[in-house]
Every structure is written in C-alpha cells, then in structure tokens.
Amino acid sequence: MAGFGGGGGGGSKKNKKVKPLPKLKAKTQWDRYADLKQCKKVIVGVKIVGDEEEDADWLEVGKVRSENDEHTLVAIVRQRALIADHAKRLYPVKVPANSVLEWGYFLEGEEEGDNSSWVTVDKASGADAPKGIEKKFGFEGISDKASGFYCYYSEGRVVERGETHTSALTTGSKTLPN
C-alpha cells in the first residue's frame, strides 16, 4: 500500500546518509588558535581561480596553528569557509562574493637564500580526517577594524597585537562579533 514516507518495508540500509561535518565558528576556532601558543604559525591565503589579471596573486588572510604542528593541511581544508569569508571581508573588491577560490599556505625556505612560495591545498586533503579533529587546530584572521573581526582591544581601543604589552591583552580583552 502506497503512502507517505512508507518505504515498503524490508528495504536495504545501503543508502545511509553521511552526516555532514560540523560547521566551524570563527570565535571558537580563534580561541583554539590562542590556546595553541606553543605551535608554529602557518600563514594562509586565497587566490581567485581563473584570474588572468596579474597572474592571480595570493592574498594573505591569516594564520593557522595545529596541535604538534601535524594537522596543517587538514586545518586549512576544514577551515576553508572561515578563511574564504574572512578574505571577502578583508578584500571586498578583489574577492567578490561569487568568486571561486583556491586555498593555500606560505612555505618559507628552510635556510637563508631558499625560495619561499605559496602551496595550494587540495580540498580532498581532509577527507579522511578523524572525527573531532577540528578541536586540534585554530585560525586567526588578519585584524579587520571595519567589522571588528580578529581585533584586539586595550583600554577600549582597537590595537594591533604588537602595539601594546602582552599583559594588556588578556583573554577577556579580545572580542569577536556574532
């Protein structure tokens, strides 16, 4: 008998729905970034795909840190929505809302004289990451004073991280709007 949502019974369970990955929140990932102080900072950026103008320059967006410096690629792939949103906030003219982006990180040369370059990250890099991996990395974007994202405050004013003593920058003094 046909009906609404019935399934007819006895069907196989082969078509199980894959649970989507949890959506990452900017404030949470920023706090995790701050908690990973002992880890190396890796500069991340974006570039527009198919942009022939100026050979598609990379735009620096912020930095990621990962636990024991082991999950950098996964950190970039899993946080690519945060990185893309922040790029659109920082560079509204260069990065239009409908642009297709590539994500990458800046690889510094090991020794003086070595070439430094941007490395593109493949979206599939984080496909086999274990559940809960997003708790092992964080993202901090470049301060955007216009929106207040990733800004530090000291005595009621927006300051750059290096402009004031670290004692003035307490956990309670950094804010991120909703």
C-alpha positions in Angstrom: 0.0 0.0 0.0 1.4 3.3 -1.0 1.7 6.1 1.5 3.7 9.0 2.7 7.3 8.2 3.6 6.5 4.5 3.9 9.4 2.7 2.3 7.6 -0.5 1.7 9.5 -2.4 4.5 12.3 -4.8 4.0 14.5 -2.3 2.1 18.2 -2.4 2.5 20.1 0.1 4.6 22.8 0.6 1.9 21.9 4.3 1.4 22.8 5.6 4.8 23.1 9.3 4.9 26.6 10.6 5.6 26.5 13.0 8.5 27.8 16.4 7.4 30.9 17.8 9.1 30.2 20.2 11.9 30.2 23.9 10.9 33.1 25.7 12.5 32.6 29.0 14.2 35.0 31.9 13.9 35.2 32.6 17.7 35.7 29.0 18.7 38.5 28.5 16.2 40.1 31.8 17.2 40.1 30.6 20.9 41.6 27.3 19.8 44.3 29.2 17.9 45.1 31.2 21.0 45.3 28.0 23.1 48.0 26.5 20.8 50.6 29.2 21.6 53.4 26.6 21.6 52.7 25.6 18.0 54.1 27.1 14.8 52.0 29.7 13.0 51.4 29.0 9.3 50.3 31.9 7.1 47.2 31.0 5.0 45.7 32.8 2.0 43.5 32.5 -1.0 43.7 33.3 -4.7 41.0 33.5 -7.3 40.8 30.6 -9.7 41.0 31.5 -13.4 42.1 35.1 -12.7 44.4 36.1 -15.6 44.9 39.6 -14.2 48.4 39.9 -12.6 48.9 36.2 -12.7 46.4 35.7 -9.7 48.3 36.9 -6.7 47.8 35.2 -3.4 46.0 37.3 -0.7 47.1 36.7 2.9 44.1 36.1 5.1 45.5 35.0 8.4 47.3 32.1 10.2 46.5 28.6 11.4 48.1 26.5 14.2 47.6 22.8 14.7 48.4 20.5 17.6 52.0 19.4 17.4 52.2 21.1 14.0 50.8 17.9 12.5 47.5 18.9 11.0 48.2 22.0 8.9 46.7 20.7 5.7 43.6 19.4 7.4 43.3 22.7 9.4 43.3 24.7 6.1 40.8 22.4 4.4 38.4 22.2 7.3 38.5 25.9 8.0 38.3 27.0 4.3 34.8 28.5 4.8 36.2 30.7 7.6 39.2 31.6 5.5 37.1 32.4 2.4 34.6 34.5 4.4 37.4 36.5 6.0 39.1 37.0 2.6 35.8 38.5 1.3 35.7 40.7 4.4 39.3 41.9 4.0 39.4 42.3 0.3 35.8 43.1 -0.8 36.8 44.5 -4.2 39.5 41.8 -5.0 37.4 38.9 -3.8 33.8 39.2 -5.0 31.1 37.1 -3.2 30.7 34.7 -6.1 34.4 34.1 -6.8 35.9 30.6 -6.9 38.9 30.4 -4.6 41.9 28.2 -4.0 43.3 27.9 -0.5 47.0 27.7 0.3 49.7 28.3 2.8 53.0 30.1 2.7 56.0 27.8 2.8 59.1 29.6 4.0 62.6 28.5 2.8 64.5 26.4 5.4 67.7 28.4 5.1 68.6 31.9 4.0 68.5 32.2 0.3 65.9 29.4 -0.1 62.9 30.3 -2.1 59.6 30.9 -0.2 56.4 30.2 -2.0 52.7 29.6 -1.7 51.5 26.0 -1.8 48.0 25.2 -2.9 46.0 22.8 -0.7 43.7 20.2 -2.3 40.2 20.1 -0.8 40.5 16.3 -0.5 43.3 16.5 2.0 41.0 16.5 4.9 38.6 13.8 3.7 40.0 11.0 5.9 40.5 13.1 9.0 39.3 11.5 12.2 36.2 12.7 14.0 36.8 15.6 16.4 40.0 16.8 14.5 38.6 20.4 14.5 39.4 20.6 18.2 43.1 20.2 17.3 43.6 23.4 15.3 42.6 27.0 15.1 42.5 30.1 12.8 43.3 33.7 13.4 42.5 36.2 10.6 44.2 39.4 10.0 42.5 42.1 12.1 39.6 43.8 10.3 38.9 47.1 12.1 35.9 47.8 9.9 34.0 44.7 11.1 35.8 44.1 14.4 36.7 40.6 13.5 40.0 39.3 15.0 40.7 42.6 16.7 42.4 43.1 20.0 41.3 45.8 22.4 43.3 47.7 25.0 41.7 50.4 27.1 38.7 50.5 24.9 40.7 50.9 21.6 41.4 48.6 18.8 45.2 47.8 18.8 47.5 45.6 16.8 48.8 42.7 18.7 52.4 44.1 18.8 51.4 47.7 19.8 50.8 47.0 23.4 52.3 44.9 26.2 51.1 41.3 26.2 49.9 41.9 29.8 47.3 44.3 28.5 46.0 41.6 26.1 44.1 39.2 28.3 41.7 36.5 27.3 38.8 38.8 28.1 40.1 41.7 26.0 39.7 40.1 22.7 36.2 40.1 21.2 34.6 38.8 18.1 31.2 40.0 17.0 28.5 37.4 16.4 
